[in-house]
Amino acid sequence: MDFLACAAATKDISGDLRKCNPFLAADEAAGIICAIVLLQMTYCRISQANLALQQCRSVIKAVKALKSAQDNASRTRFCKELSALTELLAATLVMQRYYSKKLNDGLFEIDPRFLLFEFCHGLILRPSQVILVRKLMKDIGEGRSVCNQMIMGAGKTTVVGPLLAMLLASDSSLIFEVVPPALLEFSASVLRERFSLFVPKTVFTFTFDRYNSVSPQLLAKLEVARYNRAVIVATPSSIKSFTLKFMELCHNLERQKNLVLEKKEKDASQSFFSLSRVRGLLGLGSSRTSSSGELTAEEIAASRSQLQLCDKIFTIMRESVEIMDEVDIILHPLKSELNWPLGLKDPLDFTRSRAGNGLRWAIPSHLLDAVFGVCNMPILADIADSRIAGIECGCCNFLFSFLLLCSWNSRRIKK
């Protein structure tokens, strides 16, 4: 039954059946497919009737509650509840297959893929869901990236996402569903539930951070997923981390390439009045040696191997389709950034030098002291006096004398 249900939604319906049974005639194969489609349609209507019966019970319960209401507030509340339930029941009774197209009197054309999705999950697709999926399919076919909005409870995660994954998956196009970290497990469980019966699909999770290496196993995983028309569920941080890992590898190899030039520049700048010596006195120079951060031959080979794997994975991603759920969170301009520092850790400018440490903060203090000193409000003198007074009275620790440990010291400096 699984094979017949899926065969009814393929392009060459009769051909798939005749491949399994070469002795099957063309008209017999068409008759089998027609019977399968009628069975699916009947099952969907039975599911719709069961849903209507459940809603009828809810309406009867609401009517009984309205009759037993004692005060006007309760009657008003039950009337509103009864009105909402009756409207929902009426919508269920008159619900039609919105993916069908009327050709002439008594003849309709339906998309068997939508019917298969309804049959697998026992539901009736809403008109908004059908319109949105068709619009997205058209835009994807034309190569456009689009964004659409649906209200909460309209079936984005449970209906639209799985339906798009079923329609778009192929052996040449992989499906990536990117969700916020809080929805990763929920979205993966929903997809596994949707693709566990008649349309079995494997659901993988893609996790990556800066401490992971790009391995051949990761490439093989994506290739197997594409071949099996699987779905990849990932978080935005994992996708960004993989891209930034590629940039980090390129940065490391580029830095390795420039190390020879840095050594030559250092050898040529050994005079007393050289630019590098002046930069070192001001704290602008680097404290590392010319060999700091230099990669070994094994590390260079490993980085190049990872870059080759990244190029193949990027090829798979460029040919894939990305479905983003909760796009307002994923693409938020302030919350979607991923900090990824590169290179060696160098001290800030003017913080460490041969002329002394802390020049970065001493220069602004002296400049401001010159301005306030003209107004008879010297800053540095008050800070020094308050620090000494705080140490003498025991209000400030000697080792951490710059920390304001009491309100007295704070008021003293503010004066």
N, C-alpha and C positions, 0 to 999 in steps of 0.2 A: 504493500500500500504506500509505503514511503516513496518507493521508486516511481510508481504511477502518479502520485500527487506532484512530485517534482518534474516528471516528464511532461505533465500538462502545462507547465510554465516555461518550457524551453522553446527555442526558436524552431527547431526541426522536431515537431512533436511526434509525428508518425515515424520519422526516420530513427529516432531513439528506440522506439519499441521494436522496429524491424531489425535493428542491430542485435537486440537480445533474442529475438525469435525470427530467423530468416524466412520461416515458412508462413509468416503472418502476412495476409494480403493487405493492400493499402486501405481498402474500405473497412476491413476488420479493425485495423489499427485506429482509424478515425472514429469508428464506433466505440472502441474502448475509451478513447480520450473523451468523447462526448459523455459517456456514462460517468467517468471520473469527475468531469466538471459539474455535471448535474448532482452528483453525490456531494461535492463540496458546497454547492449552492444550497442544497437542502439542509446540510448540517449547519451552515451559517444561519439559516432562517430558524432552525430549531433553537440555536443559541440565542437568537434575538427574541424568540417567544418565551424562553426561560427567563430572560432578563425582564421582559414585560410582566411576567407573572410575579417576579420578586418586587417590582415596582408597584404592582396592584396590591400586594400584601401591605406595602408601606402606606399606600393611600387609604386602605381600609383601617389600618391602625391609627392613622391621623384623624380619620372621621370619627372613630370611637373616642379618641382623646378629646376631640372638639365637643362631642355630645356630653361628655362628663365634666367639662370645664365649668367652674363655679363663678368666677369673676370675669370682668370685661377684659382685663389685661391678658389672662390666659386664653380667652377666646380669640383675641386679636393675634396673639402669637401663633396659635394653632391654625388660624385661617391663612396666615402667611406661609406656614409650613405646608399646608394642604395645597395651596395654590402652586407652590414650587414643585411639589411632587406630581401633581396632575399635569403640569406643563412638561415635566420630564417624561412622564408616561406617554403623553401624546406624541412627543418627538420620537420616542422609541418605536411606537406603533407605525408611524408614517415614514420611518427611516428607509432610505433606498440605497442602492449601490451607486455611489456618486462617481465611480470610475467607469461606469458603463456609458455607452454612447448609442443613441437611438439612430438607426439607419433608415428604417421605414416602419410601417405599421406591423407590429409583432416581431420585429427583427432588431436585436441589439448586439452591439459589439462590446466585449469586456476585455480588460487586461488580466490575463490569468495569473500574473505575478501578485497583483493586489488580492485576488481571490485566494491564492495559496496562503498569503499572510493571514487573511481572515480565518481561513480554515485551520491553520496551525494553532492559532491562539484563541479561537472562539469569540471573535469580536466583529463589530461592524465599523469600518473606517468612517470617521466624520468628514464632512465636506471640507472643512478647513485643513485637515490633515492631507487629504487627497490633492487639494489645490496647491498646498505648499510643497509637497513631494514632487509633483509634476513641474512646478516652477523651478525647483532646485535641479531637477534632472535636466531641464532645458538649459539652464545657465551653465551647468557643469559640461554639458555637451558642447556648448559654445566657448568653453574655456574661460568663463568669468567667475570671479570670486564674489560671493554675495553674502549678505547678512539679513536675516529675517527675525522678527520678534513674535513670540507666542506667550500667551498668559500662562500663569502657573496652573498646572493640572490639565493642560491641553494635550499632553502626550508627547512632549519633546524627547524625553529620555526613554520612555517605554514603547513608543510607537514610531515616531518619525525617524529617530536615530537607527534603530534596528532595521526598519524598512529600507532606508537609504543604504545601509550596509549590505542588505540582501540584493538590492537592485544594481549597485555599482561595483560589487566585488567581481574581479576577473583574474585570470592568470597573468595579466600584464599590468594590473592596477591594484595596489594594496590600499586597504582602508585603515586610516588612522582616526581614532576618536579621542580627542584631547578634552579632558575634563579637569576641573579644579581638584586639588589633592583630597579634599573632603569627600568628593563624589567618586573617587577612583574605584573603591571596592564595590560600591553600589552599582555603578555603571557596568562594571565587569560582570557582576552577578546577574544583572538584567539581561545582558547580551548572552550570557551562557544559558539562561532560562529560555530566551527566545529561540536560540539556535541549538536546541538539544533534541528536538523530535524529528519532524519531517525534513527540515533543512539544516542538517548538522554542520556547524562551523566551529572551528577552534578559536578561542579567544585568548590572545596573548597580552601580557602587560610589558610595557617598555619602560624600564627604570635605568637611569644613568645619572651620574654626578661626576664631579671633577676628579675624584679619586679612582674612578674606573678607567680601565684601558680598553681601547677599541680592539676587540678580539675577533678572530675568524668565526667563533661560535655565534657572535651577535649578527654577523653578516649571514651566516647559514640560517639562523632563526628567522630573519626577515625574508630570505629567499623561499624557505619552506612555507612561511605564512602566505606569501604571494601566490605560490603554486597551488596551495590548498584553499585559496580564497578566504583566508582567515581574517580576523579583525584584530587590530592592535589598539589597545587602550593605554594611554599615556597621560602624564601631567605636563603642563607647560614648562616646568623646571627641567624635566628630563629632556625635552626637545631642545630647549635653549642650552642646557649643559652639553649636549652632544655637539651642537654648533660651536660653542665656545671652546670645547676641547680641541676641535679642529684648528681654531685660531691660535690656541695655546701651543699646539705642536708646530704650527708654522712660525710662531714667534720664537720658539726655542731654537729652531733650525736657522732662522735669520740672525738671531743673536750669536749663534755659534759661528756663522759666516763672518760676522763683523769683529770677532775677537782678535783676529790677526791684525786688522787695521788699528784696533785700539792699542795693541802692543807696540806697533810701529810708531803710533802717535806719542806714546809714553816715552819711548826711547829718544824721540826727537825733541822732547820738551823737558830737558833736565837743567836748563839755565835757571838762575835765581829769579829773574824777572819774567819767567815764562807765564803764559796764561793759566796753565793748570796749577801752578804754585799759588797764584793770586786767588784763584777759585777755591783752593784748599784753605787759605787763610780766612776767607769769608764764609766758609762752611758750605760752599756750592759744589765742591768736588765730591767724588765718591770715595768712600773709605775702603772699598773692596780692592783686591789686587787684580792684576790683569787676567789671572786664571780663575777668578771667581765665577761660578756658574757655567764653567766649561764642561761640555758633555763628553763622555767617553765614546769610543767607537761603537760599543754595544748599544748605548743609549741613542746614538744617531741612527743606527740601523733599525732599532725598535720604533723610533719616531717616524721614520720613512715608511716602515711597514704599516703602522697605524694610519698614516695619511693615505696610503693606497686603499686601505679598507674603508676609510671615511669617504673617499671619492666614489666607491661602489655603492655604499649605503646612501649617499646623497643622490645618486642616480635612481635608486629605488624610490626615494622620497619624492623626487621631482615628478615621477610618473604616478604618484599615489594621489589619493583624495583624502583631505583632512576635514573631519567633521568636528566642529568646536561646540561644546555644550556650555551654557552660561558664559557667553562671549563677553558680557559686560564685566565679568570678574577676570577672565583670562587676558583681555586686552585693556585692562584699566591702566591709564597712563601713570598712576602713582603706585599701584600695588603689584604690577606685573613685572617690575624690573628684577633682574638677577645680577647681583654683584659678583664679579669674577676678577679679582686682582691678578695681574700677570707680572712676571719678572721677579728680580731679587728685591728683598726688603732693604730699602735705603732710608736713612734718616732724612727728615725734612730739612729744607734749606735753612742755613743759619742756626741749626740746632747743635751741631758738633763741628768744631774746627780747632785748629792749633792756637787760635787767639782766645779760646775759652768756649765753654758750653753755655747754651741759653741765649746766644746772641739774637736769636729770632724774636724773643720776647723782651730783651733788654733795650733794643733799639726803639721800638714803639713807646716803651715806658719813658725813655729819656726824651724823646720828641714831644710827648704829651707833657712831661714835666717842664720843658722849656716854655710851652704855651701857658700852663697854669702858674708857673713861677712868676710870670709878669703880673699876674693878678694876685700875687701874694698867697697863692694856694699850692705850695709844692707837694707833689704827690709822693715822690720817693722818700722824702724826709719823714712824712707822717707815717708811711708804711714801716720804715726802719724803727722809728720811735715806738710805735705801737707793738712791734714784734719784740723789742727789748723789754718794754713794760710788761708784756704778757708773759715772757719767760721769767722775769723777776718775781711776779706775783703768783706764778704757778698755774696761770690760766692757759698756757700754751706749751706744748711739748717742744723740747729743743730740736729733736730730730725732724719733726714735722712743723716747724715754726711758721710756715706759710699757710697752714690750715687754720681757719678761724674757728676755734673750738668753743667759744663762748660769745654771748651777745655783747659783752663789754668790749671785746676787741673789735667786733663788727661796728658798733656805734662809734668807736674811737676813729676808725678809718673813714667812716662816712662824714665826719665833721669837717 
